């Protein structure tokens, strides 16, 4: 009985993992397990009943009254509007024309479009579904390999979770008390590096295996410079306008992420009106879909707040530190690599939000006490580097089977000729590329820290 009392926090984590595998809703599981083990803690006299009294104020202060989290509904609404506004159709058409002479140009166009849309929406589900509906029929029609097609679309769609404005970065910034603007600047280069790695891989593969990615005829599309210029302007100006409104206002110091999210919503509505897609029916559907998505996100935040509070009250932090030492994991680098491996494996089974809200509160305090200089010039920058490393790592959670959400989004929209076998085989090279990008960011921390330092966020 004494052993159980001393190890309640570990049992709590194991019970949470088991019930998640059973398939119960995550929000209910997080809160329910926390309350259940709080009662067990009272029974074993390691948790005081009065501590339950601080749970509601904690939820209220950390989530309900949190001004930073207002940005989440804003970005969800903005992304949903853009999904319905038809901006991506013209963009893909222009990119195809611009890359028609390059091996694998169509797949590269999809990656570039995913990168641009990531900088305007920040919602993976919307990006993956939109890219699948728009790009997959065209790629299959042009004779592209099914595996390469679905792998390219899935990986490009998941860039929205890393490239700002990312909902994940907003939540991680609030969780780790790091400025969202600082996180946004830190994630730009890693996101672009990952997109660049995808493009290079596609180019090399198409060069050596042209049968997997047949080139587009040079006679298709506009033939004159004037027509091409008009197509490019018509396609690139709307997303460029929105990127300028959202990210430009944040990096320029004119607006907080929350205010920029509101401006982005107004810009998205303006673009929908410009494309003649804005109607009361469309607006009603967008509001309803955004409300459901936000309710899901905030319910999980409430449950995770309860879980982390009870876990730490039961001595979870100290127990994890002791277990790492007992396993011979003592140095900062050993712990960091262990956490990255743990997050990657958890990505096979859990959503990014669950991993963030479970892993970060447990391991961040332990790593924060370790000196990582001279690898990082100033140890005060470690937490920013660590959080963005987690963000890069978590992108793979959307692609890794059996529970990769991007794979399920895609399966719901692909034609019957594309099965889960094609999707699983298609994402394997891109998951390997994501791991390569993570390793690069660990070896060269300036990939993450250079832009925030340039903008003065780390002074």
C-alpha positions in Angstrom: 0.0 0.0 0.0 2.9 2.3 0.8 4.4 1.6 -2.6 1.1 2.5 -4.3 0.9 5.7 -2.4 4.4 6.7 -3.5 3.8 5.8 -7.2 0.2 7.1 -7.7 1.4 9.7 -10.3 3.0 6.9 -12.5 -0.1 4.7 -12.1 -2.1 7.8 -13.1 -0.1 8.2 -16.3 -0.4 4.5 -17.2 -4.2 4.5 -16.6 -4.6 7.5 -18.8 -2.6 5.8 -21.6 -4.7 2.6 -21.3 -8.1 4.4 -21.3 -7.0 6.5 -24.3 -6.2 3.3 -26.3 -9.7 2.0 -25.4 -11.1 4.9 -27.4 -12.9 7.1 -24.9 -13.1 10.9 -25.6 -9.8 12.5 -24.6 -11.3 15.5 -22.8 -13.4 13.3 -20.5 -10.5 10.9 -19.9 -8.0 13.6 -18.8 -10.5 15.2 -16.4 -11.9 11.9 -15.2 -8.5 10.3 -14.5 -7.4 13.4 -12.6 -10.5 13.5 -10.4 -10.3 9.7 -9.8 -6.6 9.8 -8.7 -7.3 12.9 -6.6 -9.8 10.9 -4.6 -7.3 8.0 -4.4 -4.7 10.5 -3.2 -7.1 11.6 -0.4 -7.6 7.9 0.5 -3.8 7.3 0.7 -3.3 10.7 2.5 -1.0 12.2 -0.2 -3.6 14.6 -1.6 -5.6 17.1 0.5 -9.4 17.5 -0.1 -8.9 21.3 0.0 -6.7 21.1 -3.1 -9.8 20.3 -5.1 -11.0 23.8 -4.3 -8.2 25.3 -6.4 -9.1 23.3 -9.6 -12.0 25.5 -10.8 -10.0 28.8 -10.2 -7.1 27.2 -12.0 -9.2 26.3 -15.0 -10.8 29.7 -15.0 -7.5 31.6 -14.8 -5.5 29.5 -17.2 -8.0 28.9 -19.9 -11.3 30.8 -19.6 -9.8 34.2 -18.7 -6.7 33.7 -20.8 -6.4 36.5 -23.4 -3.8 34.7 -25.4 -6.1 31.7 -26.1 -8.6 34.0 -27.8 -6.3 33.8 -30.8 -7.3 30.1 -31.2 -11.0 30.7 -32.2 -9.8 33.5 -34.4 -7.4 31.4 -36.4 -9.8 28.5 -36.6 -12.5 30.8 -38.0 -10.0 32.4 -40.5 -8.8 29.0 -41.7 -12.4 27.7 -42.2 -13.3 30.8 -44.2 -10.3 30.4 -46.5 -11.2 26.7 -47.0 -14.5 27.8 -48.4 -13.3 30.9 -50.3 -11.7 29.0 -53.2 -8.3 30.8 -53.0 -6.3 27.6 -53.3 -7.7 26.6 -56.8 -6.1 29.6 -58.6 -2.9 29.3 -56.5 -2.3 25.6 -57.5 -3.0 26.4 -61.2 -0.4 29.2 -61.2 2.2 27.1 -59.4 1.8 24.3 -61.9 2.5 26.6 -64.7 5.5 28.1 -63.0 7.1 24.7 -62.3 6.0 22.8 -65.4 9.6 22.5 -66.7 11.0 21.1 -63.4 10.9 17.3 -62.7 8.1 16.7 -60.2 6.9 20.2 -60.7 3.3 19.4 -59.8 4.2 17.7 -56.5 6.6 20.6 -55.8 3.6 23.0 -56.5 1.5 21.1 -54.0 4.3 21.5 -51.3 4.7 25.2 -52.0 0.9 25.7 -51.9 0.8 23.8 -48.6 3.5 26.2 -47.3 1.6 29.3 -48.4 -1.7 28.0 -47.1 0.0 27.1 -43.8 0.9 30.7 -43.4 -2.7 31.8 -43.8 -4.7 29.1 -42.0 -2.7 27.1 -39.4 -5.3 24.3 -39.4 -4.1 20.9 -40.6 -7.5 19.3 -41.2 -8.6 22.2 -43.5 -5.3 22.2 -45.4 -5.2 18.4 -45.9 -8.8 18.1 -47.1 -8.5 21.1 -49.3 -5.2 19.9 -50.9 -6.7 16.4 -51.4 -9.8 17.7 -53.1 -7.9 20.1 -55.3 -4.6 18.5 -56.1 -5.0 14.7 -55.9 -7.4 14.3 -59.0 -5.0 16.4 -61.0 -1.9 14.4 -59.9 -3.5 11.1 -60.6 -4.8 12.3 -64.0 -1.2 13.3 -64.9 0.1 9.8 -64.1 1.7 10.6 -60.7 2.4 7.6 -58.4 -0.4 7.2 -55.9 2.1 6.9 -53.0 4.0 10.0 -54.0 0.7 12.0 -54.5 -0.8 11.2 -51.1 2.6 11.5 -49.3 3.2 14.9 -50.8 -0.3 16.2 -50.0 -0.3 14.8 -46.4 3.1 16.3 -45.6 2.3 19.6 -47.2 -1.0 19.8 -45.4 0.6 19.2 -42.0 3.0 22.2 -42.4 0.1 24.3 -41.0 0.8 23.0 -37.5 4.3 24.4 -37.5 4.4 27.5 -39.8 2.8 30.6 -38.1 0.1 31.4 -37.4 -0.2 28.0 -35.8 -2.8 27.1 -33.2 -0.3 24.6 -31.7 2.2 27.4 -31.1 -0.4 29.6 -29.5 -1.3 26.8 -27.0 2.3 25.8 -26.4 3.3 29.5 -25.8 0.6 29.8 -23.2 1.5 26.5 -21.6 5.2 27.4 -21.3 4.7 31.2 -20.6 6.6 32.1 -23.8 5.5 35.0 -26.0 3.5 33.7 -28.9 5.2 36.3 -31.2 8.6 34.9 -30.2 7.4 31.3 -30.9 6.0 32.4 -34.3 9.4 34.0 -35.3 11.3 30.9 -34.1 9.1 28.5 -36.1 9.5 30.2 -39.5 12.9 28.9 -40.5 12.2 25.3 -39.3 9.0 25.3 -41.2 10.6 26.5 -44.4 13.5 24.1 -44.0 11.1 21.2 -43.7 9.2 22.4 -46.8 12.6 22.8 -48.6 13.6 19.3 -47.7 10.3 18.0 -49.2 10.9 19.9 -52.4 14.5 18.6 -52.8 13.4 15.1 -52.1 10.6 15.3 -54.7 13.0 16.8 -57.3 15.6 14.1 -56.8 13.0 11.3 -56.9 11.4 12.7 -60.1 14.8 13.1 -61.7 15.8 9.5 -61.2 12.2 8.1 -61.5 10.4 10.2 -64.0 7.7 7.5 -64.3 6.6 8.4 -60.8 6.1 12.1 -61.6 5.6 12.7 -65.3 6.4 16.3 -66.4 3.7 18.7 -67.5 3.6 19.7 -71.2 5.3 23.1 -71.9 2.4 24.0 -74.2 -0.2 24.0 -71.4 -1.2 27.2 -69.7 -0.5 30.8 -70.7 2.0 31.2 -73.4 2.6 34.9 -73.3 4.4 36.8 -70.5 1.5 39.1 -70.0 -1.0 36.3 -69.4 1.4 34.5 -67.1 1.9 37.7 -65.1 -1.8 38.2 -64.7 -2.3 34.6 -63.6 0.5 35.0 -61.0 -0.8 38.3 -59.6 -4.4 37.0 -59.4 -3.2 33.8 -57.6 -0.6 35.1 -55.2 -2.0 38.5 -54.1 -4.9 37.2 -52.0 -2.8 34.8 -49.8 0.1 37.4 -49.7 -2.4 40.0 -48.5 -3.6 37.8 -45.7 0.0 36.8 -44.7 0.9 40.5 -44.5 -2.1 41.3 -42.4 -1.6 38.5 -39.9 2.2 37.9 -39.6 3.2 41.4 -40.7 1.2 43.0 -38.0 2.7 40.6 -35.4 6.4 40.9 -36.4 6.1 44.6 -37.0 4.9 45.1 -33.4 1.6 46.6 -34.5 -0.6 43.9 -33.0 -0.6 41.0 -30.6 -1.4 37.5 -32.0 -4.9 37.8 -30.7 -5.5 41.2 -32.5 -3.8 39.9 -35.6 -6.1 36.9 -35.5 -9.1 39.3 -35.6 -7.6 41.2 -38.4 -7.0 37.9 -40.3 -10.7 37.0 -39.9 -11.7 40.3 -41.4 -9.2 39.8 -44.2 -10.5 36.3 -44.9 -14.1 37.5 -45.0 -13.0 40.3 -47.5 -11.3 37.7 -49.7 -14.3 35.4 -49.6 -16.4 38.4 -50.7 -13.9 39.3 -53.4 -14.1 35.7 -54.8 -18.0 36.0 -54.6 -18.2 33.0 -52.2 -19.5 34.9 -49.2 -23.1 34.2 -48.4 -25.2 33.9 -45.3 -25.5 30.1 -45.7 -21.7 29.8 -46.0 -21.1 32.1 -43.1 -23.5 30.1 -40.9 -21.7 26.8 -41.8 -18.3 28.4 -41.0 -19.5 29.7 -37.6 -21.0 26.3 -36.7 -17.9 24.4 -37.8 -15.5 26.8 -36.0 -17.6 26.7 -32.8 -17.4 22.8 -32.7 -13.7 22.8 -33.3 -13.1 25.4 -30.6 -15.3 23.5 -28.1 -13.2 20.4 -28.7 -9.9 22.2 -28.2 -11.0 24.0 -25.0 -12.6 21.0 -23.5 -9.3 19.1 -23.9 -7.4 22.1 -22.3 -9.8 22.0 -19.3 -9.2 18.3 -18.8 -5.4 18.6 -19.3 -5.3 21.4 -16.7 -6.9 19.1 -14.2 -4.6 16.2 -15.1 -1.3 18.2 -14.8 -2.4 19.8 -11.5 -3.2 16.4 -9.9 -0.1 14.7 -11.4 2.2 17.3 -10.0 0.4 17.4 -6.7 1.0 13.7 -6.4 4.8 14.2 -6.8 4.9 13.3 -10.5 7.8 15.7 -11.3 10.1 14.3 -8.7 9.2 10.7 -9.5 9.9 11.2 -13.2 13.3 12.8 -12.4 14.2 9.8 -10.1 13.2 7.3 -12.8 15.4 9.0 -15.4 18.3 8.9 -13.0 17.6 5.2 -12.2 17.6 4.4 -15.9 21.1 6.0 -16.2 19.7 9.1 -18.1 21.5 11.8 -16.3 22.9 14.4 -18.7 20.9 17.1 -20.4 21.4 15.6 -23.9 20.3 12.2 -22.8 17.1 13.5 -21.3 16.5 15.7 -24.3 16.9 12.8 -26.7 14.7 10.6 -24.5 11.9 13.2 -24.6 12.2 13.6 -28.3 12.0 9.8 -28.8 9.0 9.6 -26.4 7.2 12.4 -28.2 7.8 10.7 -31.6 6.5 7.3 -30.3 3.5 8.9 -28.6 2.7 10.5 -32.0 1.8 7.1 -33.3 -1.1 6.9 -30.9 -2.1 10.4 -29.6 -3.0 13.8 -31.0 -0.5 16.7 -30.7 -2.7 18.5 -28.2 -2.7 15.5 -25.8 1.0 15.1 -26.2 1.7 18.8 -25.5 -0.5 19.0 -22.5 0.9 15.8 -21.0 4.6 15.9 -21.8 5.5 19.5 -21.6 4.4 20.1 -18.0 6.3 17.0 -16.9 9.7 17.3 -18.6 10.1 21.1 -19.2 10.7 21.9 -15.5 13.4 19.1 -15.4 15.2 20.3 -18.5 14.9 23.9 -17.5 17.4 23.3 -14.7 20.1 21.9 -17.0 22.8 24.1 -18.6 23.0 23.6 -22.4 25.7 26.2 -23.0 27.9 26.5 -25.1 25.6 24.6 -27.6 23.1 27.4 -27.1 24.8 30.8 -26.7 22.6 31.8 -23.7 20.8 29.2 -21.6 17.9 31.5 -21.1 17.0 30.7 -24.8 16.8 27.0 -24.0 13.0 26.8 -23.4 12.3 28.5 -26.7 14.6 26.1 -28.5 13.1 23.1 -26.7 9.4 24.1 -27.4 10.0 24.5 -31.1 11.9 21.2 -31.2 8.8 19.6 -29.7 6.7 21.4 -32.4 8.8 20.1 -35.2 8.7 16.6 -33.7 4.9 16.8 -33.3 4.3 17.4 -37.0 5.0 13.7 -37.5 2.1 12.9 -35.1 -0.2 13.8 -38.0 1.4 11.3 -40.4 2.3 8.3 -38.3 -0.1 5.3 -38.4 -2.3 4.0 -36.9 -3.8 7.2 -35.6 -2.3 9.9 -37.8 -5.1 12.5 -38.1 -3.9 13.7 -41.5 -4.3 10.2 -42.8 -7.9 10.0 -41.7 -8.7 13.4 -43.1 -7.2 12.3 -46.4 -8.9 8.8 -46.4 -12.3 10.6 -46.1 -11.8 12.5 -49.3 -9.6 10.3 -51.6 -11.3 8.3 -54.5 -11.9 4.6 -54.0 -8.8 3.7 -56.1 -6.6 5.1 -53.3 -6.6 2.8 -50.2 -4.9 3.0 -46.8 -2.0 0.9 -48.1 -1.1 3.6 -50.6 -1.4 6.3 -47.9 0.7 4.4 -45.4 3.4 3.7 -47.9 3.3 7.2 -49.3 4.0 8.9 -45.9 7.0 6.8 -44.9 9.6 8.9 -46.8 8.2 12.1 -45.5 8.2 11.0 -41.9 11.9 10.2 -42.4 12.4 13.7 -43.8 10.7 15.2 -40.8 13.0 13.3 -38.4 16.0 14.6 -40.5 14.7 18.2 -40.0 14.3 17.6 -36.3 17.9 16.3 -36.0 19.2 19.4 -38.0 17.3 21.7 -35.6 18.9 19.9 -32.6 22.4 20.0 -34.1 22.2 23.7 -35.3 20.0 25.6 -32.8 20.4 28.8 -34.9 17.8 27.3 -37.3 15.3 28.1 -34.5 16.9 31.0 -32.7 18.3 33.2 -35.6 15.1 34.9 -36.6 13.9 35.7 -33.0 17.4 37.1 -32.3 17.2 39.2 -35.5 13.9 40.7 -34.5 15.1 41.4 -30.9 12.9 38.9 -29.1 15.9 37.4 -27.3 17.7 40.5 -26.1 
